[in-house]
């Protein structure tokens, strides 16, 4: 995924698609949580708080400089 940024011009729609894809990967990696015997999908803010990795859109921007 990271070899393309040198020649790829990101539009806002591309950024949105990448951010959604990244959230899906993070949600899959971290997984749901069991609260009071019920499984719950974590909120985006909770996921990103637990996942301390870099944002893929910002990483692509760094690669282009």
N, CA, C and O atoms as a Tripos MOL2 file, in Angstrom:
@<TRIPOS>MOLECULE
protein
  260   259    65     0     0
PROTEIN
NO_CHARGES

@<TRIPOS>ATOM
      1 N           0.8230   -1.2050    0.0000 N.3       1 UNK1
      2 CA          0.0000    0.0000    0.0000 C.3       1 UNK1
      3 C           0.8630    1.2620    0.0000 C.2       1 UNK1
      4 O           0.4470    2.3010   -0.5130 O.2       1 UNK1
      5 N           2.0390    1.1720    0.5640 N.am      2 UNK2
      6 CA          2.8310    2.3850    0.7210 C.3       2 UNK2
      7 C           3.7800    2.6650   -0.4570 C.2       2 UNK2
      8 O           4.4630    3.6890   -0.4380 O.2       2 UNK2
      9 N           3.8500    1.8020   -1.4740 N.am      3 UNK3
     10 CA          4.7550    2.0640   -2.5840 C.3       3 UNK3
     11 C           4.1410    2.9920   -3.6310 C.2       3 UNK3
     12 O           4.8690    3.5310   -4.4640 O.2       3 UNK3
     13 N           2.8530    3.1870   -3.6140 N.am      4 UNK4
     14 CA          2.1540    3.9910   -4.6110 C.3       4 UNK4
     15 C           2.2090    5.4940   -4.3470 C.2       4 UNK4
     16 O           2.1460    6.2490   -5.3170 O.2       4 UNK4
     17 N           2.3200    5.9860   -3.1140 N.am      5 UNK5
     18 CA          2.1600    7.4180   -2.8470 C.3       5 UNK5
     19 C           3.0460    8.3560   -3.6400 C.2       5 UNK5
     20 O           2.6750    9.5140   -3.8330 O.2       5 UNK5
     21 N           4.1900    7.9110   -4.1030 N.am      6 UNK6
     22 CA          5.0820    8.8160   -4.8270 C.3       6 UNK6
     23 C           4.4500    9.3360   -6.1170 C.2       6 UNK6
     24 O           4.8000   10.4230   -6.5770 O.2       6 UNK6
     25 N           3.5380    8.5880   -6.6990 N.am      7 UNK7
     26 CA          2.9380    9.0030   -7.9640 C.3       7 UNK7
     27 C           1.4230    9.1790   -7.8850 C.2       7 UNK7
     28 O           0.8000    9.5980   -8.8600 O.2       7 UNK7
     29 N           0.8340    8.8680   -6.7530 N.am      8 UNK8
     30 CA         -0.6150    8.8820   -6.6180 C.3       8 UNK8
     31 C          -1.0790   10.2140   -6.0450 C.2       8 UNK8
     32 O          -0.6400   10.6080   -4.9650 O.2       8 UNK8
     33 N          -1.9490   10.9000   -6.7450 N.am      9 UNK9
     34 CA         -2.5380   12.1330   -6.2430 C.3       9 UNK9
     35 C          -3.8020   11.7790   -5.4820 C.2       9 UNK9
     36 O          -4.7410   11.2180   -6.0480 O.2       9 UNK9
     37 N          -3.8230   12.1080   -4.1930 N.am     10 UNK10
     38 CA         -4.9810   11.7770   -3.3600 C.3      10 UNK10
     39 C          -6.0370   12.8640   -3.4470 C.2      10 UNK10
     40 O          -5.7690   14.0380   -3.1910 O.2      10 UNK10
     41 N          -7.2170   12.4580   -3.8070 N.am     11 UNK11
     42 CA         -8.3650   13.3550   -3.7270 C.3      11 UNK11
     43 C          -9.0170   13.1360   -2.3850 C.2      11 UNK11
     44 O          -8.6960   12.1720   -1.6900 O.2      11 UNK11
     45 N          -9.9190   14.0070   -2.0080 N.am     12 UNK12
     46 CA        -10.6180   13.8800   -0.7250 C.3      12 UNK12
     47 C         -11.3990   12.5680   -0.6760 C.2      12 UNK12
     48 O         -11.4530   11.9250    0.3720 O.2      12 UNK12
     49 N         -11.9980   12.1650   -1.7780 N.am     13 UNK13
     50 CA        -12.7390   10.8990   -1.7990 C.3      13 UNK13
     51 C         -11.8000    9.7120   -1.5830 C.2      13 UNK13
     52 O         -12.1650    8.7370   -0.9250 O.2      13 UNK13
     53 N         -10.5810    9.8000   -2.1430 N.am     14 UNK14
     54 CA         -9.5920    8.7420   -1.9170 C.3      14 UNK14
     55 C          -9.1900    8.6830   -0.4530 C.2      14 UNK14
     56 O          -9.0480    7.6000    0.1140 O.2      14 UNK14
     57 N          -9.0070    9.8540    0.1640 N.am     15 UNK15
     58 CA         -8.6560    9.9000    1.5790 C.3      15 UNK15
     59 C          -9.7480    9.2610    2.4290 C.2      15 UNK15
     60 O          -9.4570    8.5100    3.3600 O.2      15 UNK15
     61 N         -11.0060    9.5600    2.1070 N.am     16 UNK16
     62 CA        -12.1160    8.9840    2.8650 C.3      16 UNK16
     63 C         -12.1390    7.4630    2.7420 C.2      16 UNK16
     64 O         -12.3550    6.7620    3.7310 O.2      16 UNK16
     65 N         -11.9180    6.9570    1.5420 N.am     17 UNK17
     66 CA        -11.9020    5.5070    1.3170 C.3      17 UNK17
     67 C         -10.7740    4.8580    2.1190 C.2      17 UNK17
     68 O         -10.9710    3.8120    2.7360 O.2      17 UNK17
     69 N          -9.5970    5.4760    2.1110 N.am     18 UNK18
     70 CA         -8.4680    4.9290    2.8650 C.3      18 UNK18
     71 C          -8.7160    4.9500    4.3660 C.2      18 UNK18
     72 O          -8.3410    4.0120    5.0700 O.2      18 UNK18
     73 N          -9.3520    6.0210    4.8660 N.am     19 UNK19
     74 CA         -9.6440    6.1020    6.2910 C.3      19 UNK19
     75 C         -10.6550    5.0440    6.7210 C.2      19 UNK19
     76 O         -10.5190    4.4510    7.7910 O.2      19 UNK19
     77 N         -11.6650    4.8060    5.8910 N.am     20 UNK20
     78 CA        -12.6440    3.7550    6.1960 C.3      20 UNK20
     79 C         -11.9560    2.3920    6.1920 C.2      20 UNK20
     80 O         -12.2020    1.5700    7.0750 O.2      20 UNK20
     81 N         -11.1030    2.1520    5.2100 N.am     21 UNK21
     82 CA        -10.3720    0.8880    5.1120 C.3      21 UNK21
     83 C          -9.4850    0.6840    6.3430 C.2      21 UNK21
     84 O          -9.4030   -0.4170    6.8870 O.2      21 UNK21
     85 N          -8.8220    1.7650    6.7730 N.am     22 UNK22
     86 CA         -7.9520    1.6780    7.9460 C.3      22 UNK22
     87 C          -8.7560    1.3570    9.2050 C.2      22 UNK22
     88 O          -8.3370    0.5320   10.0160 O.2      22 UNK22
     89 N          -9.9070    2.0050    9.3680 N.am     23 UNK23
     90 CA        -10.7530    1.7240   10.5430 C.3      23 UNK23
     91 C         -11.2300    0.2830   10.5550 C.2      23 UNK23
     92 O         -11.2920   -0.3410   11.6150 O.2      23 UNK23
     93 N         -11.5660   -0.2500    9.3920 N.am     24 UNK24
     94 CA        -11.9910   -1.6490    9.3140 C.3      24 UNK24
     95 C         -10.8590   -2.5790    9.7340 C.2      24 UNK24
     96 O         -11.0820   -3.5460   10.4620 O.2      24 UNK24
     97 N          -9.6510   -2.2870    9.2760 N.am     25 UNK25
     98 CA         -8.5090   -3.1090    9.6600 C.3      25 UNK25
     99 C          -8.2500   -3.0350   11.1610 C.2      25 UNK25
    100 O          -7.9950   -4.0540   11.8040 O.2      25 UNK25
    101 N          -8.3150   -1.8350   11.7110 N.am     26 UNK26
    102 CA         -8.0750   -1.6650   13.1500 C.3      26 UNK26
    103 C          -9.1710   -2.3610   13.9510 C.2      26 UNK26
    104 O          -8.8870   -3.0280   14.9460 O.2      26 UNK26
    105 N         -10.4070   -2.2090   13.5250 N.am     27 UNK27
    106 CA        -11.5250   -2.8520   14.2280 C.3      27 UNK27
    107 C         -11.3670   -4.3690   14.1960 C.2      27 UNK27
    108 O         -11.6530   -5.0430   15.1850 O.2      27 UNK27
    109 N         -10.9200   -4.9030   13.0780 N.am     28 UNK28
    110 CA        -10.7140   -6.3370   12.9440 C.3      28 UNK28
    111 C          -9.5450   -6.8020   13.8150 C.2      28 UNK28
    112 O          -9.6100   -7.8700   14.4240 O.2      28 UNK28
    113 N          -8.4850   -6.0080   13.8730 N.am     29 UNK29
    114 CA         -7.3010   -6.3650   14.6420 C.3      29 UNK29
    115 C          -7.5710   -6.3260   16.1480 C.2      29 UNK29
    116 O          -7.1800   -7.2450   16.8670 O.2      29 UNK29
    117 N          -8.2240   -5.2880   16.6220 N.am     30 UNK30
    118 CA         -8.4610   -5.1350   18.0570 C.3      30 UNK30
    119 C          -9.6570   -5.9540   18.5090 C.2      30 UNK30
    120 O          -9.6200   -6.5670   19.5760 O.2      30 UNK30
    121 N         -10.7200   -5.9710   17.7110 N.am     31 UNK31
    122 CA        -11.8670   -6.8110   18.0040 C.3      31 UNK31
    123 C         -12.8800   -6.1730   18.9420 C.2      31 UNK31
    124 O         -12.6630   -5.0770   19.4600 O.2      31 UNK31
    125 N         -13.9990   -6.8800   19.1570 N.am     32 UNK32
    126 CA        -15.0540   -6.3670   20.0360 C.3      32 UNK32
    127 C         -14.6810   -6.5640   21.5050 C.2      32 UNK32
    128 O         -13.6530   -7.1640   21.8220 O.2      32 UNK32
    129 N         -15.5190   -6.0570   22.3800 N.am     33 UNK33
    130 CA        -15.3020   -6.1840   23.8170 C.3      33 UNK33
    131 C         -16.5820   -6.7450   24.4460 C.2      33 UNK33
    132 O         -17.6870   -6.4520   23.9880 O.2      33 UNK33
    133 N         -16.4230   -7.5390   25.4800 N.am     34 UNK34
    134 CA        -17.5820   -8.1170   26.1520 C.3      34 UNK34
    135 C         -17.8730   -7.3140   27.4140 C.2      34 UNK34
    136 O         -17.0470   -7.2480   28.3250 O.2      34 UNK34
    137 N         -19.0520   -6.7090   27.4560 N.am     35 UNK35
    138 CA        -19.4800   -5.9060   28.6010 C.3      35 UNK35
    139 C         -20.7840   -6.4700   29.1330 C.2      35 UNK35
    140 O         -21.7720   -6.5700   28.4050 O.2      35 UNK35
    141 N         -20.7820   -6.8370   30.4010 N.am     36 UNK36
    142 CA        -21.9740   -7.3820   31.0610 C.3      36 UNK36
    143 C         -22.5440   -8.5850   30.3030 C.2      36 UNK36
    144 O         -23.7590   -8.7530   30.2020 O.2      36 UNK36
    145 N         -21.6470   -9.4110   29.7760 N.am     37 UNK37
    146 CA        -22.0860  -10.6130   29.0810 C.3      37 UNK37
    147 C         -22.5630  -10.3970   27.6620 C.2      37 UNK37
    148 O         -23.0500  -11.3300   27.0240 O.2      37 UNK37
    149 N         -22.4280   -9.1690   27.1520 N.am     38 UNK38
    150 CA        -22.8780   -8.8440   25.7930 C.3      38 UNK38
    151 C         -21.6840   -8.3350   24.9940 C.2      38 UNK38
    152 O         -20.9480   -7.4630   25.4550 O.2      38 UNK38
    153 N         -21.4960   -8.8840   23.7950 N.am     39 UNK39
    154 CA        -20.4190   -8.4210   22.9240 C.3      39 UNK39
    155 C         -20.8080   -7.1060   22.2710 C.2      39 UNK39
    156 O         -21.9330   -6.9500   21.7970 O.2      39 UNK39
    157 N         -19.8850   -6.1690   22.2480 N.am     40 UNK40
    158 CA        -20.1360   -4.8370   21.7080 C.3      40 UNK40
    159 C         -18.9910   -4.4470   20.7810 C.2      40 UNK40
    160 O         -17.8240   -4.7010   21.0790 O.2      40 UNK40
    161 N         -19.3330   -3.8310   19.6600 N.am     41 UNK41
    162 CA        -18.3350   -3.2980   18.7410 C.3      41 UNK41
    163 C         -17.8460   -1.9790   19.3180 C.2      41 UNK41
    164 O         -18.6440   -1.1450   19.7480 O.2      41 UNK41
    165 N         -16.5440   -1.7970   19.3250 N.am     42 UNK42
    166 CA        -15.9710   -0.5790   19.8960 C.3      42 UNK42
    167 C         -16.2360    0.6250   18.9970 C.2      42 UNK42
    168 O         -16.3090    0.4940   17.7760 O.2      42 UNK42
    169 N         -16.3770    1.7880   19.6070 N.am     43 UNK43
    170 CA        -16.5610    3.0360   18.8730 C.3      43 UNK43
    171 C         -15.2410    3.4360   18.2140 C.2      43 UNK43
    172 O         -14.1750    2.9830   18.6290 O.2      43 UNK43
    173 N         -15.3130    4.2670   17.2090 N.am     44 UNK44
    174 CA        -14.1300    4.7080   16.4750 C.3      44 UNK44
    175 C         -13.1340    5.3890   17.4120 C.2      44 UNK44
    176 O         -11.9350    5.1190   17.3390 O.2      44 UNK44
    177 N         -13.6140    6.2620   18.2860 N.am     45 UNK45
    178 CA        -12.7230    6.9720   19.2070 C.3      45 UNK45
    179 C         -12.0120    5.9930   20.1340 C.2      45 UNK45
    180 O         -10.8260    6.1560   20.4200 O.2      45 UNK45
    181 N         -12.7210    4.9930   20.5940 N.am     46 UNK46
    182 CA        -12.1310    3.9910   21.4660 C.3      46 UNK46
    183 C         -11.0780    3.1750   20.7050 C.2      46 UNK46
    184 O         -10.0070    2.8870   21.2390 O.2      46 UNK46
    185 N         -11.3820    2.8110   19.4750 N.am     47 UNK47
    186 CA        -10.4270    2.0610   18.6570 C.3      47 UNK47
    187 C          -9.1480    2.8460   18.4280 C.2      47 UNK47
    188 O          -8.0490    2.3270   18.6240 O.2      47 UNK47
    189 N          -9.2910    4.0790   18.0200 N.am     48 UNK48
    190 CA         -8.1170    4.8850   17.7250 C.3      48 UNK48
    191 C          -7.3330    5.2200   18.9900 C.2      48 UNK48
    192 O          -6.1220    5.4340   18.9250 O.2      48 UNK48
    193 N          -8.0020    5.2690   20.1350 N.am     49 UNK49
    194 CA         -7.2940    5.4520   21.3950 C.3      49 UNK49
    195 C          -6.4560    4.2340   21.7480 C.2      49 UNK49
    196 O          -5.3660    4.3630   22.3060 O.2      49 UNK49
    197 N          -6.9630    3.0540   21.4240 N.am     50 UNK50
    198 CA         -6.2310    1.8200   21.6980 C.3      50 UNK50
    199 C          -5.1330    1.5720   20.6640 C.2      50 UNK50
    200 O          -4.0820    1.0150   20.9840 O.2      50 UNK50
    201 N          -5.3850    1.9870   19.4330 N.am     51 UNK51
    202 CA         -4.4320    1.7930   18.3490 C.3      51 UNK51
    203 C          -3.5850    3.0420   18.2260 C.2      51 UNK51
    204 O          -4.0910    4.0960   17.8410 O.2      51 UNK51
    205 N          -2.3490    2.9480   18.5360 N.am     52 UNK52
    206 CA         -1.4730    4.1160   18.5340 C.3      52 UNK52
    207 C          -0.6500    4.2220   17.2510 C.2      52 UNK52
    208 O           0.3610    4.9230   17.2150 O.2      52 UNK52
    209 N          -1.0770    3.5360   16.2150 N.am     53 UNK53
    210 CA         -0.3680    3.5850   14.9400 C.3      53 UNK53
    211 C          -0.6280    4.8930   14.2130 C.2      53 UNK53
    212 O          -1.5150    5.6580   14.5900 O.2      53 UNK53
    213 N           0.1360    5.1390   13.1860 N.am     54 UNK54
    214 CA         -0.0090    6.3630   12.4050 C.3      54 UNK54
    215 C          -1.1980    6.2550   11.4600 C.2      54 UNK54
    216 O          -1.5660    5.1630   11.0250 O.2      54 UNK54
    217 N          -1.7750    7.3700   11.1600 N.am     55 UNK55
    218 CA         -2.8710    7.4610   10.2070 C.3      55 UNK55
    219 C          -2.3120    7.2330    8.8100 C.2      55 UNK55
    220 O          -1.2980    7.8280    8.4470 O.2      55 UNK55
    221 N          -2.9570    6.3800    8.0240 N.am     56 UNK56
    222 CA         -2.4320    6.0170    6.7030 C.3      56 UNK56
    223 C          -2.3920    7.2180    5.7620 C.2      56 UNK56
    224 O          -1.4790    7.3190    4.9430 O.2      56 UNK56
    225 N          -3.3530    8.1250    5.8580 N.am     57 UNK57
    226 CA         -3.3690    9.2870    4.9720 C.3      57 UNK57
    227 C          -2.1870   10.2010    5.2890 C.2      57 UNK57
    228 O          -1.5580   10.7310    4.3730 O.2      57 UNK57
    229 N          -1.8740   10.3930    6.5770 N.am     58 UNK58
    230 CA         -0.7330   11.2330    6.9330 C.3      58 UNK58
    231 C           0.5820   10.5690    6.5440 C.2      58 UNK58
    232 O           1.5310   11.2530    6.1620 O.2      58 UNK58
    233 N           0.6470    9.2440    6.6350 N.am     59 UNK59
    234 CA          1.8500    8.5230    6.2250 C.3      59 UNK59
    235 C           2.0760    8.6520    4.7160 C.2      59 UNK59
    236 O           3.2140    8.7910    4.2670 O.2      59 UNK59
    237 N           1.0090    8.6060    3.9460 N.am     60 UNK60
    238 CA          1.1380    8.7830    2.4880 C.3      60 UNK60
    239 C           1.6330   10.1950    2.1970 C.2      60 UNK60
    240 O           2.4640   10.3890    1.3100 O.2      60 UNK60
    241 N           1.1350   11.1710    2.9310 N.am     61 UNK61
    242 CA          1.5950   12.5450    2.7470 C.3      61 UNK61
    243 C           3.0770   12.7080    3.0400 C.2      61 UNK61
    244 O           3.7710   13.4500    2.3460 O.2      61 UNK61
    245 N           3.5640   12.0220    4.0600 N.am     62 UNK62
    246 CA          4.9950   12.0840    4.4040 C.3      62 UNK62
    247 C           5.8410   11.4650    3.3020 C.2      62 UNK62
    248 O           6.9250   11.9610    2.9930 O.2      62 UNK62
    249 N           5.3450   10.3780    2.7070 N.am     63 UNK63
    250 CA          6.1000    9.6940    1.6580 C.3      63 UNK63
    251 C           6.2370   10.5540    0.4060 C.2      63 UNK63
    252 O           7.1890   10.3950   -0.3580 O.2      63 UNK63
    253 N           5.3030   11.4500    0.1990 N.am     64 UNK64
    254 CA          5.3170   12.2610   -1.0240 C.3      64 UNK64
    255 C           6.2610   13.4410   -0.9280 C.2      64 UNK64
    256 O           6.6180   14.0300   -1.9480 O.2      64 UNK64
    257 N           6.6730   13.7990    0.2790 N.am     65 UNK65
    258 CA          7.5580   14.9820    0.4310 C.3      65 UNK65
    259 C           8.9860   14.6780    0.1130 C.2      65 UNK65
    260 O           9.8380   15.5630    0.1950 O.2      65 UNK65
@<TRIPOS>BOND
     1     1     2 1
     2     2     3 1
     3     3     4 2
     4     3     5 am
     5     5     6 1
     6     6     7 1
     7     7     8 2
     8     7     9 am
     9     9    10 1
    10    10    11 1
    11    11    12 2
    12    11    13 am
    13    13    14 1
    14    14    15 1
    15    15    16 2
    16    15    17 am
    17    17    18 1
    18    18    19 1
    19    19    20 2
    20    19    21 am
    21    21    22 1
    22    22    23 1
    23    23    24 2
    24    23    25 am
    25    25    26 1
    26    26    27 1
    27    27    28 2
    28    27    29 am
    29    29    30 1
    30    30    31 1
    31    31    32 2
    32    31    33 am
    33    33    34 1
    34    34    35 1
    35    35    36 2
    36    35    37 am
    37    37    38 1
    38    38    39 1
    39    39    40 2
    40    39    41 am
    41    41    42 1
    42    42    43 1
    43    43    44 2
    44    43    45 am
    45    45    46 1
    46    46    47 1
    47    47    48 2
    48    47    49 am
    49    49    50 1
    50    50    51 1
    51    51    52 2
    52    51    53 am
    53    53    54 1
    54    54    55 1
    55    55    56 2
    56    55    57 am
    57    57    58 1
    58    58    59 1
    59    59    60 2
    60    59    61 am
    61    61    62 1
    62    62    63 1
    63    63    64 2
    64    63    65 am
    65    65    66 1
    66    66    67 1
    67    67    68 2
    68    67    69 am
    69    69    70 1
    70    70    71 1
    71    71    72 2
    72    71    73 am
    73    73    74 1
    74    74    75 1
    75    75    76 2
    76    75    77 am
    77    77    78 1
    78    78    79 1
    79    79    80 2
    80    79    81 am
    81    81    82 1
    82    82    83 1
    83    83    84 2
    84    83    85 am
    85    85    86 1
    86    86    87 1
    87    87    88 2
    88    87    89 am
    89    89    90 1
    90    90    91 1
    91    91    92 2
    92    91    93 am
    93    93    94 1
    94    94    95 1
    95    95    96 2
    96    95    97 am
    97    97    98 1
    98    98    99 1
    99    99   100 2
   100    99   101 am
   101   101   102 1
   102   102   103 1
   103   103   104 2
   104   103   105 am
   105   105   106 1
   106   106   107 1
   107   107   108 2
   108   107   109 am
   109   109   110 1
   110   110   111 1
   111   111   112 2
   112   111   113 am
   113   113   114 1
   114   114   115 1
   115   115   116 2
   116   115   117 am
   117   117   118 1
   118   118   119 1
   119   119   120 2
   120   119   121 am
   121   121   122 1
   122   122   123 1
   123   123   124 2
   124   123   125 am
   125   125   126 1
   126   126   127 1
   127   127   128 2
   128   127   129 am
   129   129   130 1
   130   130   131 1
   131   131   132 2
   132   131   133 am
   133   133   134 1
   134   134   135 1
   135   135   136 2
   136   135   137 am
   137   137   138 1
   138   138   139 1
   139   139   140 2
   140   139   141 am
   141   141   142 1
   142   142   143 1
   143   143   144 2
   144   143   145 am
   145   145   146 1
   146   146   147 1
   147   147   148 2
   148   147   149 am
   149   149   150 1
   150   150   151 1
   151   151   152 2
   152   151   153 am
   153   153   154 1
   154   154   155 1
   155   155   156 2
   156   155   157 am
   157   157   158 1
   158   158   159 1
   159   159   160 2
   160   159   161 am
   161   161   162 1
   162   162   163 1
   163   163   164 2
   164   163   165 am
   165   165   166 1
   166   166   167 1
   167   167   168 2
   168   167   169 am
   169   169   170 1
   170   170   171 1
   171   171   172 2
   172   171   173 am
   173   173   174 1
   174   174   175 1
   175   175   176 2
   176   175   177 am
   177   177   178 1
   178   178   179 1
   179   179   180 2
   180   179   181 am
   181   181   182 1
   182   182   183 1
   183   183   184 2
   184   183   185 am
   185   185   186 1
   186   186   187 1
   187   187   188 2
   188   187   189 am
   189   189   190 1
   190   190   191 1
   191   191   192 2
   192   191   193 am
   193   193   194 1
   194   194   195 1
   195   195   196 2
   196   195   197 am
   197   197   198 1
   198   198   199 1
   199   199   200 2
   200   199   201 am
   201   201   202 1
   202   202   203 1
   203   203   204 2
   204   203   205 am
   205   205   206 1
   206   206   207 1
   207   207   208 2
   208   207   209 am
   209   209   210 1
   210   210   211 1
   211   211   212 2
   212   211   213 am
   213   213   214 1
   214   214   215 1
   215   215   216 2
   216   215   217 am
   217   217   218 1
   218   218   219 1
   219   219   220 2
   220   219   221 am
   221   221   222 1
   222   222   223 1
   223   223   224 2
   224   223   225 am
   225   225   226 1
   226   226   227 1
   227   227   228 2
   228   227   229 am
   229   229   230 1
   230   230   231 1
   231   231   232 2
   232   231   233 am
   233   233   234 1
   234   234   235 1
   235   235   236 2
   236   235   237 am
   237   237   238 1
   238   238   239 1
   239   239   240 2
   240   239   241 am
   241   241   242 1
   242   242   243 1
   243   243   244 2
   244   243   245 am
   245   245   246 1
   246   246   247 1
   247   247   248 2
   248   247   249 am
   249   249   250 1
   250   250   251 1
   251   251   252 2
   252   251   253 am
   253   253   254 1
   254   254   255 1
   255   255   256 2
   256   255   257 am
   257   257   258 1
   258   258   259 1
   259   259   260 2
@<TRIPOS>SUBSTRUCTURE
     1 UNK1         2 RESIDUE 1 A UNK
     2 UNK2         6 RESIDUE 1 A UNK
     3 UNK3        10 RESIDUE 1 A UNK
     4 UNK4        14 RESIDUE 1 A UNK
     5 UNK5        18 RESIDUE 1 A UNK
     6 UNK6        22 RESIDUE 1 A UNK
     7 UNK7        26 RESIDUE 1 A UNK
     8 UNK8        30 RESIDUE 1 A UNK
     9 UNK9        34 RESIDUE 1 A UNK
    10 UNK10       38 RESIDUE 1 A UNK
    11 UNK11       42 RESIDUE 1 A UNK
    12 UNK12       46 RESIDUE 1 A UNK
    13 UNK13       50 RESIDUE 1 A UNK
    14 UNK14       54 RESIDUE 1 A UNK
    15 UNK15       58 RESIDUE 1 A UNK
    16 UNK16       62 RESIDUE 1 A UNK
    17 UNK17       66 RESIDUE 1 A UNK
    18 UNK18       70 RESIDUE 1 A UNK
    19 UNK19       74 RESIDUE 1 A UNK
    20 UNK20       78 RESIDUE 1 A UNK
    21 UNK21       82 RESIDUE 1 A UNK
    22 UNK22       86 RESIDUE 1 A UNK
    23 UNK23       90 RESIDUE 1 A UNK
    24 UNK24       94 RESIDUE 1 A UNK
    25 UNK25       98 RESIDUE 1 A UNK
    26 UNK26      102 RESIDUE 1 A UNK
    27 UNK27      106 RESIDUE 1 A UNK
    28 UNK28      110 RESIDUE 1 A UNK
    29 UNK29      114 RESIDUE 1 A UNK
    30 UNK30      118 RESIDUE 1 A UNK
    31 UNK31      122 RESIDUE 1 A UNK
    32 UNK32      126 RESIDUE 1 A UNK
    33 UNK33      130 RESIDUE 1 A UNK
    34 UNK34      134 RESIDUE 1 A UNK
    35 UNK35      138 RESIDUE 1 A UNK
    36 UNK36      142 RESIDUE 1 A UNK
    37 UNK37      146 RESIDUE 1 A UNK
    38 UNK38      150 RESIDUE 1 A UNK
    39 UNK39      154 RESIDUE 1 A UNK
    40 UNK40      158 RESIDUE 1 A UNK
    41 UNK41      162 RESIDUE 1 A UNK
    42 UNK42      166 RESIDUE 1 A UNK
    43 UNK43      170 RESIDUE 1 A UNK
    44 UNK44      174 RESIDUE 1 A UNK
    45 UNK45      178 RESIDUE 1 A UNK
    46 UNK46      182 RESIDUE 1 A UNK
    47 UNK47      186 RESIDUE 1 A UNK
    48 UNK48      190 RESIDUE 1 A UNK
    49 UNK49      194 RESIDUE 1 A UNK
    50 UNK50      198 RESIDUE 1 A UNK
    51 UNK51      202 RESIDUE 1 A UNK
    52 UNK52      206 RESIDUE 1 A UNK
    53 UNK53      210 RESIDUE 1 A UNK
    54 UNK54      214 RESIDUE 1 A UNK
    55 UNK55      218 RESIDUE 1 A UNK
    56 UNK56      222 RESIDUE 1 A UNK
    57 UNK57      226 RESIDUE 1 A UNK
    58 UNK58      230 RESIDUE 1 A UNK
    59 UNK59      234 RESIDUE 1 A UNK
    60 UNK60      238 RESIDUE 1 A UNK
    61 UNK61      242 RESIDUE 1 A UNK
    62 UNK62      246 RESIDUE 1 A UNK
    63 UNK63      250 RESIDUE 1 A UNK
    64 UNK64      254 RESIDUE 1 A UNK
    65 UNK65      258 RESIDUE 1 A UNK
